Amino acid sequence: MLFNSFQFFVFFPIVTLIYFLLPHRFRWVWLLVASSYFYMAFIPAYIFVLFFLILVDYAAGILIERAEGSKRRLLLAISLLSNLSLLGFFKYFNFLNANLTSLAGALGSVHSLQPLNFLLPIGLSFHTFQSMSYTIEVYRGRQKAEKHLGILALYVMFYPQLVAGPIERSYNLIQQFREKHAFDYARVTDGLKLMAWGFFKKLVIADRLAVMVNQVYAHPVDYSGPDFVLATLAFAYQIYCDFSGYSDIARGSAQVMGFRLMLNFDRVYHAPSISDFWRRWHISLSTWFRDYLYVPLGGNRVTQSRQRTNIFITFLVSGLWHGANWTFVVWGGLHGAYLLIENWLRAQTRRQPRLDALAKNRAFYLLRVVTVFALVSFAWIFFRANSISDALYIVSHLLVGWDNPAIILSRARIESMGITMTELSIALAAIGALETVQLLQNRGSVRDSVRRKPALIRWALYYALAMTILLFGVYAEREFIYFQF
Amino acid sequence: MARFVTKFSFFLLLVFGSSIAILKTTDIGDNDGYLAVSIDKQRALQAARSPKIIFIGGSNLAFGLDSARVEQVLQMPVVNMGLHGGLGLRYMLDEVKPFVRAGDMIVVIPEYQQFYNRLMDGEGPLIDVLYLYPNARAYLEPPQLNQLLKKFPEYVQKKFQSFVFGVIQRQDSVYYRKAFNAYGDMVAHLSRQSSDVSGEPLFRAKRLDSDADAILVLNEFAAFVRTREARAFFDFPSIPQAHFRANAAIIQDLDRRLTRELQMPILSRPEENALPLNLFYDSVYHLNAQGRTIRTEKIISDVARASIARTR
């Protein structure tokens, strides 16, 4: 079920109302039923894949806790292998098969396995990672094995974060299912406000920009440099508003029921460095890779060259996590390279006191923010392009077509990208509003500051937000980009 | 919780009230607008004596039929109920049911979209018609209410944006009530110059989800018509040949489904109704004067043949 569907507008109030009306001991059952229904709205049969994962990790958790010595490691390996095999089968089989076929062809031999023809279970990468984090934490002794199968199932299937995160940690979420959540006016209204903000990002900005991005990236040969720059900047905001909008709706709907999900995005394009960008972008995934891949590889407790390799590997794997396509691997590799260069530059700056002082200058800070945004946007070209050849075509034509400035932003040019001037103006105004709110967040929580305003102003703001979503939202029930991962 | 429910309900009412206010200030109540002709068509339907011919469909019929010519050749009164695809197939059929009498011939020619993505349950234009013609509310069924609820935000938005950004119909538009004649045919466009519709897609939706219910509703209608000792026929709309070729797989699949499942005679094959691009006025379903004449003659011959013989 999509958050931006009519179905969800019926589902959410019913599930929430019944949740609060039920005695605490039955609430987990209700949430599990509701979450199963939510998941089955996509492809019902895939619920069995999810159940299989849950059963494997449930058994693994208990057995790991009881076992000692090398047996613990073996059990963890079995659990991780089960999760990764499932992910590999559904997500990477065709990719691997196609690459082996190409490789075999290049070497003059034949490799002829038929590609599998089925859809990827929705959100598989998210819930396998969430499930794996549970068994790893049990192995590490930070999490007690969950004896209640229903609660563990709910940890993996909790509907707000089931299909696109945040990828929660067991030690944060599992105990919350045992807490009694009474109806709390402030918390409920706060959750609803967060949801409304998420809908604003998704419906008013992301889905509006999607039309233009899809048009240009589907037919790159029909366009030139200015179009690519505009479409890529549009994609930078589309993907941010799409995914952070989803996370806001997920966190808001969980908050209404009394659950605290982790922050997943934090004003990402205000980052003054690539490392800071990764502290703000998809936080639940980047910390997952940090805790369960980068640190076990040795993290920064190893030699500098090994640390660099670890960083690069982590980013390549992170790229591959996003999709079975070389475009994602290149995207990850680019970010890995950015980070390595940044670390080198930082080391150089520390040795030069004058450069160190410059780094604290406000104008220089702004320049860094703009540079990081430009680098991140450049990398988005690979993330969004349908193939490596498309991406290379776009990159190689970025500087083509700038000779006539008068037509760069002409109506005809904009409309050739599938969007009207009016639609583009609405999108730009909405991005302006988004950035204004994000700048205000530097001074503290905007929701808290709104709460302190007189009732009339508060209501006017809520009303304005609701009417903006109603009058300027795009109601195409477009899927969230990260669902495909 | 009571405090929350009270305040939240008030807030929802405020937003809903504002939506209604927006609709009121735009053209929803426009008695001279295109959709207001629905009232005239209903009156024509009530007044027509039986046996008569009733044409049911969307704007392909409004723009593409010369009812006077049909009446003249087939010697039966004709009412053209074709108006707008957004009213949905279910409503189009339901609004005619009370007026079906023994000996009547009903020709259903819906646009292809009626078989996909629940268009059959109606969209924004149905809200307009329900407002303009309150009697129509009696025909509403639960799936339509569900669909209209879904479409309500989009509908309010469309009206608001038309109002604010001036996308309201141009002064020289033919989309108004008086553009129709007494039979229910659009005639204002006949003397106008056609525009190029080659760039317009036949299906705007990126994904087409087939509706088995559309055929079910047609079959229920056919059964109803038989109980009234009348006859119902189905036919495909006219579209440009290029659009037919571009969507041949989808159209042929629909044709196969209809041939297999539809319980009313089909007058012709889809490809027979594909016409040259220069016969279209301003949309892939709207014929110009020349196209309308060709289409009308074909319908007359198909209906005449069907009324005396078993169709394919």
Chai-1 contact restraints between the chains, C-beta under 6 A:
chainA,res_idxA,chainB,res_idxB,connection_type,confidence,min_distance_angstrom,max_distance_angstrom,comment,restraint_id
A,F6,B,K150,contact,1.0,0.0,6.0,A-B,restraint_1
A,F183,B,M1,contact,1.0,0.0,6.0,A-B,restraint_2
A,Y185,B,F4,contact,1.0,0.0,6.0,A-B,restraint_3
A,T422,B,F165,contact,1.0,0.0,6.0,A-B,restraint_4
A,A466,B,V15,contact,1.0,0.0,6.0,A-B,restraint_5
A,L470,B,P153,contact,1.0,0.0,6.0,A-B,restraint_6
A,L471,B,Q157,contact,1.0,0.0,6.0,A-B,restraint_7
A,L471,B,F160,contact,1.0,0.0,6.0,A-B,restraint_8
A,Y475,B,P153,contact,1.0,0.0,6.0,A-B,restraint_9
A,Y475,B,E154,contact,1.0,0.0,6.0,A-B,restraint_10
